[in-house]
Amino acid sequence: MANKIDLPSNWVCNGSELKPKTNASSSNTWILSGKEIKPKIGATSSNTWLWDGRELKPKISANSSNIWVVDGGKVKPKVGANSSNTFDIGREPILVIAGKIALRLW
């Protein structure tokens, strides 16, 4: 059985912005802008992720070990997927998925 990705109760996401419910600022708010997931302020190539509708990967230095694939209601590493690193995503938006697996916000 896969792990499940849920938005923690202390975070909010409207699909285009992900931020803490309290003490949110431009520096701890993440946005989906086109195909990029990045901080609202201070975005660089090294802290920006790309989403093409199927794969989530770092903007720079992407390789098979840090690319995540969304397929069939699950997200898993492109290489080396197993039951402990595969997650059910339910109806969560890509920002929530990125917050959990790529950004490790919670």
C-alpha positions as CSV (number, residue, x, y, z in Angstrom):
1,M,0.0,0.0,0.0
2,A,1.4,3.4,-1.0
3,N,1.8,6.3,1.3
4,K,-0.8,9.1,0.9
5,I,0.0,12.8,0.2
6,D,-2.3,15.1,2.0
7,L,-2.1,18.9,2.5
8,P,-1.3,19.4,6.2
9,S,-3.9,21.5,8.1
10,N,-1.3,24.2,8.7
11,W,-0.8,24.8,5.0
12,V,-3.2,26.2,2.3
13,C,-3.1,25.7,-1.5
14,N,-5.4,27.3,-4.1
15,G,-3.8,25.4,-7.0
16,S,-1.5,28.3,-7.9
17,E,-0.1,29.2,-4.5
18,L,1.1,27.0,-1.6
19,K,1.8,28.7,1.8
20,P,1.6,28.2,5.5
21,K,-1.8,29.3,7.0
22,T,0.0,31.5,9.6
23,N,3.0,33.7,9.1
24,A,3.0,33.3,5.3
25,S,5.4,35.6,3.5
26,S,6.8,35.9,0.0
27,S,9.8,33.9,1.1
28,N,7.8,30.8,2.3
29,T,5.1,30.9,-0.4
30,W,5.5,28.7,-3.4
31,I,3.8,29.4,-6.8
32,L,3.0,27.5,-9.9
33,S,3.8,29.8,-12.8
34,G,3.3,28.2,-16.2
35,K,5.4,25.0,-15.9
36,E,7.5,26.2,-13.0
37,I,7.2,25.6,-9.3
38,K,9.2,28.2,-7.4
39,P,9.4,30.5,-4.4
40,K,7.3,33.6,-4.8
41,I,10.4,35.7,-4.2
42,G,14.0,34.7,-4.7
43,A,13.5,32.1,-7.3
44,T,16.7,30.8,-9.0
45,S,17.3,27.9,-11.3
46,S,18.5,25.8,-8.3
47,N,15.3,26.2,-6.3
48,T,12.8,25.9,-9.2
49,W,11.1,22.7,-10.3
50,L,9.6,22.0,-13.7
51,W,6.2,20.3,-14.2
52,D,5.3,19.0,-17.7
53,G,2.0,17.4,-16.7
54,R,3.6,14.0,-16.1
55,E,7.1,14.6,-14.6
56,L,8.3,16.8,-11.8
57,K,12.0,17.6,-12.0
58,P,14.6,20.2,-10.9
59,K,15.2,22.9,-13.4
60,I,18.9,22.2,-13.3
61,S,20.8,19.0,-12.6
62,A,17.8,16.8,-13.3
63,N,18.7,13.1,-13.5
64,S,16.9,9.8,-13.2
65,S,17.3,9.8,-9.4
66,N,15.6,13.1,-8.7
67,I,12.7,13.0,-11.3
68,W,9.2,12.1,-10.0
69,V,6.6,10.6,-12.3
70,V,2.8,11.1,-11.8
71,D,0.9,8.1,-13.2
72,G,-2.4,6.4,-12.3
73,G,-3.1,8.4,-9.2
74,K,0.4,7.8,-7.8
75,V,3.7,9.7,-7.8
76,K,6.9,7.8,-7.7
77,P,10.6,8.2,-8.5
78,K,11.4,7.7,-12.2
79,V,14.0,5.0,-11.2
80,G,14.0,2.8,-8.1
81,A,10.3,3.1,-7.1
82,N,9.1,0.8,-4.3
83,S,6.3,0.7,-1.8
84,S,8.0,3.1,0.6
85,N,8.7,5.9,-2.0
86,T,5.4,5.7,-3.9
87,F,2.6,7.9,-2.9
88,D,-1.2,8.0,-3.6
89,I,-2.0,11.6,-4.6
90,G,-5.7,11.6,-4.5
91,R,-7.0,14.9,-5.9
92,E,-4.2,17.0,-4.6
93,P,-2.8,19.7,-6.9
94,I,0.8,19.4,-8.2
95,L,1.9,22.2,-5.7
96,V,0.9,20.0,-2.8
97,I,2.6,17.0,-4.3
98,A,5.8,19.0,-4.9
99,G,5.6,20.4,-1.4
100,K,5.7,16.9,0.0
101,I,8.2,15.0,-2.2
102,A,10.4,17.6,-3.8
103,L,10.4,20.6,-1.5
104,R,10.0,18.6,1.7
105,L,8.0,21.4,3.4
106,W,6.4,18.9,5.8
